[in-house]
Amino acid sequence: MLTKWLRKILPGKPEAAATYSHKQVLPQNEHGITPEGISYAAEKVVSRLQQAGFEAYVVGGAVRDLLLGVEPKDFDVATNARPEEVRKVFRRSRIIGRRFQIVHVMVGPETIEVTTFRGGSRPARQNEHGRIMQDNSYGSMEQDAARRDFTCNALYYNPARGEITDFHHGVADIRAKRLVMIGDARARYQEDPVRMLRAARFSAKLNMPLEADTEAAIVACRDNLRAVPAARLFDEVQKLFMSGYGQTCFDVLQQHGLFEALFPDAEKTIHYPHAAYAQYAKNMMRIALANTDERIAADKPVTIAFLLAAILWPVYQLQYRGLLKERDNWHSAMHEAIDLVHIAASERVAIPVRLRGMIREIWALQARLEQAARGNIRKMHSVLAHPRFRAAYDFLLVRQGAGEDLADLVELWTALQQDPDTAADVEQYRAEQSEDEESAAAPRKRRSRNSNRRKKRD
């Protein structure tokens, strides 16, 4: 008990953390970052902590982005103050996290994440796969730098002095455009296999190829991703594909054999024996990702459900065709195929029920788009009035771009959307449907017992 408590509060062995470190302090004229590039909230948090007698620095991705000439999306602060000490300095703050406690400090509308320097190279508790489960051990700034993942993220900027403290040649790696894992890459991936996905994401985002050792260790460790909870992998999929550089992330994941760890069945379709179908499957994914990147760049709404529908569509098509050979009812085959694809996919990436419902609607509407196009006006209006029609139509365009012969179908549904008379008919259809729903939902009037008795007497 005493040993556990001491391990929790005391720093780890300094020699372990310092194995790969070489401290450099770069003045402003060498790195070019000015305090004006730091948000008011981040600068205030650093200043208040320093005034309270603690060390405090802007750290991580914000410093990296400023060196690359990119405006940071958010700012994080690292300090030697413990979470409860940070909490005392800032009234508008709260401690969160179980694996490693951090403090969220609210300054106006902005929230700054404040972390205490982590200690030692050995985490507090690991599972049987070597993955970190609990990590509330504290230490020095040098030890904290050794615990970070990539050299480009282990930079500490002091706005008051205008200096960057660099323990792992992070500034040099940024200038050389290379992504380097701190320490032994294989051991770091084993501690947390999600670091491999982070490596792919940063490589794509920053246009920085992986350094040789950082890349080579992925081959030996990528199977460890199977031990990562499916819910956590879903969060990582959102970061990979919904940040504006999803198509590049897809290419990097493919390059390092990591896409298969997330979507094994989709990966099989990319290598399907029939070359034309394999190319079609890859086209579906790349076109959907490219469209999503364009929408994000244009600040238009996007949903991960559309992307997942495109990634899993080739899998669904093969499953549906197989079931259709066994039975005559295409409708039941369709929904059974959808269920089977969702169950298999969620074993690796936990797709929330709400998103699965959206994917089902997009896929089911593909069949309705074809059926309604045969001339049934009422069915056309029903499809056009569907809440997921626009997503289904966009999905139809992706299918056409991927190689399906859908020119006539696309032309029809494009024309219907542009026709003012059709638009008026669709609005009328929606109004009728709304009236039907209201009448169905209205409670029926109950007859009194007296009226029934009168009828019997009569």
C-alpha positions as MATLAB code, in Angstrom:
seq = 'MLTKWLRKILPGKPEAAATYSHKQVLPQNEHGITPEGISYAAEKVVSRLQQAGFEAYVVGGAVRDLLLGVEPKDFDVATNARPEEVRKVFRRSRIIGRRFQIVHVMVGPETIEVTTFRGGSRPARQNEHGRIMQDNSYGSMEQDAARRDFTCNALYYNPARGEITDFHHGVADIRAKRLVMIGDARARYQEDPVRMLRAARFSAKLNMPLEADTEAAIVACRDNLRAVPAARLFDEVQKLFMSGYGQTCFDVLQQHGLFEALFPDAEKTIHYPHAAYAQYAKNMMRIALANTDERIAADKPVTIAFLLAAILWPVYQLQYRGLLKERDNWHSAMHEAIDLVHIAASERVAIPVRLRGMIREIWALQARLEQAARGNIRKMHSVLAHPRFRAAYDFLLVRQGAGEDLADLVELWTALQQDPDTAADVEQYRAEQSEDEESAAAPRKRRSRNSNRRKKRD';
ca = [
       0.000    0.000    0.000;
       2.784    2.404    0.977;
       4.751    1.452   -2.148;
       1.782    2.242   -4.415;
       1.257    5.582   -2.708;
       4.932    6.522   -3.089;
       4.942    5.513   -6.754;
       1.915    7.737   -7.306;
       3.301   10.918   -5.769;
       7.061   10.637   -6.325;
       8.748   11.234   -9.689;
      10.120    8.228  -11.570;
      13.796    7.498  -12.008;
      15.388   10.559  -13.597;
      17.869    8.535  -15.650;
      15.013    6.672  -17.368;
      13.356    9.886  -18.496;
      16.606   11.519  -19.552;
      17.837    8.668  -21.751;
      16.975   10.391  -25.016;
      16.818   14.026  -23.892;
      19.125   16.903  -24.710;
      17.792   20.193  -23.354;
      17.844   23.232  -25.608;
      16.447   26.670  -24.810;
      15.698   28.671  -27.945;
      15.217   32.455  -27.676;
      12.588   34.252  -29.725;
      14.998   35.296  -32.507;
      15.668   31.590  -33.209;
      12.090   30.309  -33.311;
      10.056   33.377  -34.325;
       6.998   32.863  -32.080;
       5.686   36.020  -30.412;
       3.332   36.323  -27.409;
       0.761   37.862  -29.776;
       0.274   34.412  -31.314;
      -0.936   33.033  -27.984;
      -4.586   33.374  -27.028;
      -5.483   35.753  -24.222;
      -6.864   32.895  -22.134;
      -3.714   30.747  -22.457;
      -1.433   33.663  -21.647;
      -3.544   34.558  -18.603;
      -3.477   30.966  -17.287;
       0.321   30.760  -17.681;
       0.790   34.178  -16.074;
      -1.460   33.404  -13.076;
       0.309   30.099  -12.392;
       3.733   31.743  -12.618;
       2.617   34.512  -10.274;
       1.480   31.819   -7.818;
       5.049   30.447   -7.789;
       4.673   27.560  -10.248;
       6.304   26.747  -13.564;
       3.888   27.024  -16.492;
       4.239   26.749  -20.276;
       2.137   26.608  -23.417;
       2.773   23.098  -24.763;
       2.123   20.563  -27.470;
       0.243   21.110  -30.702;
      -0.168   24.865  -30.272;
       3.604   25.435  -30.209;
       4.063   23.029  -33.119;
       1.403   24.778  -35.215;
       2.848   28.223  -34.496;
       6.257   27.014  -35.703;
       4.586   25.720  -38.874;
       2.805   29.044  -39.419;
      -0.637   27.534  -38.725;
      -3.163   29.121  -36.378;
      -3.711   26.721  -33.431;
      -7.254   25.499  -32.804;
      -6.699   25.362  -29.044;
      -4.027   25.911  -26.408;
      -2.843   23.568  -23.658;
      -0.768   24.449  -20.611;
       1.645   22.258  -18.628;
       2.766   23.061  -15.085;
       4.460   21.597  -12.018;
       1.371   22.501   -9.961;
      -0.761   19.520   -8.925;
      -4.401   19.465  -10.094;
      -5.706   20.499   -6.673;
      -3.200   23.395   -6.598;
      -4.331   24.570  -10.032;
      -7.900   24.360   -8.803;
      -7.075   26.723   -5.935;
      -5.549   29.305   -8.286;
      -8.567   29.395  -10.628;
     -12.067   29.667   -9.261;
     -13.642   28.775  -12.627;
     -12.022   25.385  -13.051;
     -12.735   21.696  -12.575;
     -10.659   18.508  -12.289;
     -11.533   15.764  -14.787;
     -10.147   12.390  -15.850;
      -9.392    9.108  -14.142;
      -6.451    7.666  -16.069;
      -4.605   10.990  -15.717;
      -6.226   13.940  -13.973;
      -6.266   17.277  -15.769;
      -7.856   20.639  -15.004;
     -10.170   22.587  -17.300;
      -9.780   26.313  -16.637;
     -12.519   28.556  -18.037;
     -11.441   32.040  -19.129;
     -14.353   33.857  -20.733;
     -15.707   31.616  -23.532;
     -12.424   29.707  -23.834;
     -11.420   26.563  -21.926;
      -7.726   25.880  -21.334;
      -6.613   22.340  -20.526;
      -3.969   22.355  -17.784;
      -1.899   19.222  -17.107;
       0.645   18.532  -14.401;
       4.109   17.386  -15.511;
       4.043   13.598  -15.683;
       6.845   11.640  -14.048;
       9.112    8.716  -14.881;
       9.131    6.540  -17.958;
       7.127    3.782  -16.239;
       3.346    4.322  -16.028;
       1.505    3.736  -12.781;
      -0.515    0.718  -13.959;
      -0.662   -1.342  -17.173;
      -2.858   -4.207  -18.350;
      -1.655   -7.564  -19.671;
      -1.064   -6.047  -23.136;
       1.195   -3.316  -21.732;
      -1.450   -0.619  -22.271;
      -1.541    2.247  -19.766;
      -4.637    2.041  -17.559;
      -3.854    4.572  -14.812;
      -1.235    7.298  -14.918;
      -1.470    9.815  -12.058;
       2.292   10.018  -11.458;
       3.937   13.432  -11.444;
       7.474   14.617  -12.166;
       9.646   17.293  -13.775;
       9.338   19.064  -17.116;
      12.094   16.876  -18.570;
      10.290   13.712  -17.498;
       7.029   15.103  -18.883;
       8.711   15.709  -22.253;
       9.947   12.098  -22.303;
       6.387   10.858  -21.730;
       4.951   12.724  -24.735;
       4.480   10.852  -27.986;
       6.246   12.786  -30.763;
       9.179   15.177  -30.666;
       7.127   17.885  -32.399;
       4.642   17.784  -29.500;
       7.262   17.973  -26.727;
       7.909   21.724  -26.902;
       7.372   24.176  -24.021;
       6.852   27.861  -24.734;
       7.161   30.514  -22.030;
       5.344   33.686  -23.216;
       6.901   35.796  -20.447;
      10.471   35.033  -21.559;
       9.737   34.295  -25.209;
      11.675   31.010  -24.991;
      11.016   27.479  -26.236;
      12.431   24.606  -24.179;
      13.136   21.578  -26.394;
      14.396   18.266  -24.960;
      14.136   16.029  -28.054;
      15.123   18.118  -31.095;
      11.475   18.761  -31.842;
      12.145   22.126  -33.516;
      14.732   20.529  -35.799;
      12.326   17.690  -36.685;
       9.578   20.187  -37.549;
      11.941   22.091  -39.806;
      13.078   18.828  -41.423;
       9.410   17.754  -41.890;
       9.757   14.377  -40.146;
       7.555   12.782  -37.490;
       9.638   11.107  -34.789;
       8.436    9.031  -31.833;
      10.140    9.833  -28.521;
      11.962    6.835  -27.042;
      11.620    3.267  -28.293;
       8.740    3.337  -30.800;
       7.825   -0.303  -30.318;
       7.523    0.096  -26.536;
       5.524    3.315  -26.914;
       3.069    1.668  -29.328;
       2.694   -1.222  -26.913;
       1.911    1.173  -24.037;
      -0.867    2.713  -26.120;
      -1.590    1.194  -29.572;
      -3.704    4.236  -30.489;
      -0.380    6.093  -30.914;
      -0.082    4.337  -34.281;
      -3.317    5.983  -35.415;
      -2.096    9.306  -34.026;
       1.128    8.850  -36.002;
      -0.891    8.338  -39.196;
      -3.118   11.331  -38.423;
      -0.253   13.724  -37.658;
       1.692   12.497  -40.692;
      -1.308   13.309  -42.901;
      -2.217   16.562  -41.189;
       1.300   18.008  -41.012;
       2.578   16.485  -44.264;
       5.441   14.943  -42.282;
       6.560   11.400  -43.251;
       7.285    8.998  -40.400;
      10.921    8.609  -39.373;
      12.321    5.133  -40.166;
      12.166    3.619  -36.654;
       8.771    5.201  -35.966;
       7.440    3.626  -39.153;
       9.108    0.210  -38.816;
       7.634   -0.435  -35.349;
       4.076   -0.189  -36.712;
       4.436   -3.477  -38.611;
       5.266   -5.327  -35.388;
       2.603   -3.615  -33.259;
      -0.475   -2.944  -35.412;
      -2.210   -6.150  -34.287;
      -2.277   -4.658  -30.760;
      -5.089   -2.380  -31.928;
      -7.413   -5.372  -31.519;
      -7.099   -4.979  -27.746;
      -8.261   -1.332  -27.846;
     -11.933   -0.795  -26.883;
     -14.144   -0.371  -29.947;
     -15.641    2.849  -28.531;
     -12.203    4.439  -28.327;
     -11.430    3.410  -31.905;
     -14.652    5.099  -33.044;
     -13.418    8.348  -31.464;
     -10.135    7.960  -33.342;
     -11.961    7.304  -36.626;
     -13.798   10.613  -36.188;
     -10.487   12.427  -35.629;
      -8.937   10.743  -38.664;
     -11.749   11.333  -41.145;
     -13.633   14.396  -39.873;
     -10.828   16.958  -39.509;
     -10.530   18.114  -43.112;
      -7.742   15.807  -44.316;
      -9.567   12.479  -44.298;
      -8.509   11.402  -47.794;
      -4.825   11.860  -46.917;
      -5.369   10.001  -43.631;
      -6.931    7.127  -45.579;
      -3.865    6.940  -47.833;
      -1.469    6.960  -44.855;
      -3.505    4.303  -43.033;
      -3.380    2.153  -46.161;
       0.332    2.719  -46.532;
       1.051    1.416  -43.027;
      -1.545   -1.378  -42.926;
      -3.667    0.355  -40.282;
      -6.947    0.690  -42.173;
      -7.397   -3.074  -41.934;
      -7.183   -2.846  -38.127;
     -10.211   -0.522  -38.161;
     -12.301   -1.916  -41.026;
     -11.087   -5.445  -41.871;
     -14.066   -6.298  -44.106;
     -13.791   -3.023  -46.028;
     -10.077   -3.670  -46.512;
     -10.927   -7.061  -48.073;
     -13.137   -5.386  -50.678;
     -10.211   -3.156  -51.699;
      -8.271   -6.350  -52.459;
     -11.226   -8.257  -53.906;
     -10.243  -10.902  -56.530;
     -12.354   -9.102  -59.137;
     -10.103   -6.121  -59.970;
     -12.941   -3.884  -61.211;
     -14.905   -4.327  -57.979;
     -11.766   -3.733  -55.884;
     -11.202   -0.439  -57.710;
     -14.887    0.466  -57.294;
     -14.657   -0.137  -53.527;
     -11.585    2.065  -53.206;
     -13.200    4.768  -55.353;
     -16.277    4.795  -53.081;
     -14.144    5.497  -50.031;
     -11.820    8.057  -51.609;
     -14.607   10.055  -53.299;
     -16.685   10.187  -50.093;
     -13.625   11.286  -48.109;
     -12.705   13.922  -50.704;
     -16.268   15.299  -50.674;
     -16.241   15.457  -46.873;
     -12.898   17.294  -46.874;
     -14.323   19.819  -49.349;
     -17.435   20.383  -47.224;
     -15.344   20.890  -44.085;
     -13.141   23.398  -45.940;
     -16.299   25.242  -47.060;
     -17.654   25.161  -43.482;
     -20.643   23.038  -44.532;
     -22.273   20.457  -42.227;
     -20.896   16.907  -42.360;
     -21.696   13.619  -40.650;
     -19.532   10.579  -40.018;
     -22.568    8.413  -40.890;
     -22.220    9.328  -44.577;
     -18.547    8.345  -44.585;
     -19.185    5.078  -42.780;
     -21.970    4.323  -45.245;
     -19.488    4.761  -48.118;
     -16.717    2.743  -46.433;
     -19.024   -0.168  -45.667;
     -21.159   -0.017  -48.836;
     -18.975   -2.447  -50.857;
     -19.138   -4.904  -47.927;
     -22.918   -4.537  -47.796;
     -23.272   -5.075  -51.556;
     -21.421   -8.400  -51.401;
     -23.435   -9.494  -48.360;
     -26.736   -8.494  -49.981;
     -25.987  -10.310  -53.242;
     -25.078  -13.455  -51.337;
     -28.329  -13.408  -49.354;
     -30.401  -12.619  -52.441;
     -29.274  -15.899  -54.022;
     -30.773  -17.785  -51.071;
     -34.204  -16.104  -51.006;
     -36.707  -14.343  -53.250;
     -37.608  -11.430  -50.938;
     -35.127   -8.634  -51.710;
     -36.466   -6.440  -48.878;
     -35.713   -8.933  -46.106;
     -32.345   -9.739  -47.731;
     -31.486   -6.036  -47.720;
     -32.226   -5.490  -44.033;
     -30.575   -8.731  -42.965;
     -27.446   -7.754  -44.920;
     -27.443   -4.341  -43.238;
     -27.684   -5.968  -39.800;
     -24.834   -8.381  -40.526;
     -22.548   -5.620  -41.810;
     -23.245   -3.423  -38.768;
     -22.634   -6.264  -36.305;
     -19.317   -7.197  -37.915;
     -18.109   -3.583  -38.228;
     -18.967   -2.741  -34.612;
     -16.656   -5.479  -33.333;
     -13.740   -3.192  -34.236;
     -15.292    0.288  -34.356;
     -18.314    0.847  -32.112;
     -20.775    2.676  -34.372;
     -23.477    4.329  -32.208;
     -27.074    3.177  -32.728;
     -28.145    6.606  -33.997;
     -25.501    6.533  -36.739;
     -26.368    2.954  -37.660;
     -29.941    4.124  -38.194;
     -28.741    6.886  -40.532;
     -26.580    4.446  -42.504;
     -29.549    2.078  -42.837;
     -31.732    4.891  -44.192;
     -29.112    6.010  -46.731;
     -28.659    2.452  -48.013;
     -32.372    1.603  -48.059;
     -33.136    4.812  -49.946;
     -30.814    3.708  -52.771;
     -33.337    0.985  -53.617;
     -36.254    3.416  -53.282;
     -34.547    5.895  -55.628;
     -34.444    3.179  -58.304;
     -37.990    1.936  -57.682;
     -39.625    5.380  -57.602;
     -37.867    6.307  -60.848;
     -40.031    3.760  -62.693;
     -42.871    6.293  -62.895;
     -44.863    6.168  -59.648;
     -45.361    9.867  -58.871;
     -46.602    9.190  -55.339;
     -43.459    7.204  -54.546;
     -41.291    9.961  -56.022;
     -42.888   12.530  -53.739;
     -42.447   10.169  -50.783;
     -38.702    9.807  -51.486;
     -38.201   13.544  -52.057;
     -39.945   14.300  -48.752;
     -37.768   11.861  -46.787;
     -35.475   13.586  -44.202;
     -32.461   11.638  -45.543;
     -33.193   12.267  -49.225;
     -30.366   14.760  -49.720;
     -27.827   12.429  -48.111;
     -29.155    9.530  -50.224;
     -28.915   11.655  -53.388;
     -25.325   12.677  -52.571;
     -24.570    9.013  -51.946;
     -26.002    8.200  -55.384;
     -23.531   10.702  -56.878;
     -20.661    8.993  -55.046;
     -21.755    5.633  -56.458;
     -21.817    7.098  -59.954;
     -18.380    8.648  -59.496;
     -17.033    5.321  -58.223;
     -17.952    3.605  -61.488;
     -21.644    2.588  -61.442;
     -23.730    3.332  -64.554;
     -26.302    5.617  -62.934;
     -26.357    8.579  -65.346;
     -30.101    8.343  -66.145;
     -31.056    7.946  -62.473;
     -28.904   10.884  -61.391;
     -30.302   13.045  -64.202;
     -33.882   12.255  -63.174;
     -33.451   13.033  -59.475;
     -31.417   16.151  -60.232;
     -34.162   17.440  -62.521;
     -36.900   16.669  -59.998;
     -35.132   18.767  -57.349;
     -34.860   21.706  -59.748;
     -38.489   21.534  -60.937;
     -40.648   24.115  -59.062;
     -43.862   22.157  -59.716;
     -42.343   19.053  -58.139;
     -41.215   21.110  -55.162;
     -44.802   22.340  -54.647;
     -46.135   18.768  -54.927;
     -43.605   17.570  -52.354;
     -44.651   20.312  -49.914;
     -48.290   19.298  -50.379;
     -47.338   15.657  -49.790;
     -45.522   16.613  -46.564;
     -48.556   18.555  -45.376;
     -50.846   15.578  -46.056;
     -48.482   13.240  -44.228;
     -48.359   15.611  -41.283;
     -52.173   15.750  -41.111;
     -52.370   11.942  -41.247;
     -49.859   11.626  -38.418;
     -51.719   14.176  -36.284;
     -55.055   12.439  -36.780;
     -53.497    9.061  -35.987;
     -51.959   10.453  -32.826;
     -55.138   12.217  -31.638;
     -56.887   10.370  -28.754;
     -60.253    8.817  -29.533;
     -63.311   10.020  -27.634;
     -64.635    7.412  -25.243;
     -68.346    6.749  -25.193;
     -70.073    7.039  -21.858;
     -71.702    3.971  -20.335;
     -75.042    5.779  -20.296;
     -75.066    6.154  -24.089;
     -74.408    2.417  -24.476;
     -77.287    1.633  -22.101;
     -79.653    3.856  -24.047;
     -78.774    2.019  -27.271;
     -79.506   -1.336  -25.621;
     -82.906   -0.069  -24.350;
     -83.812    1.205  -27.785;
];
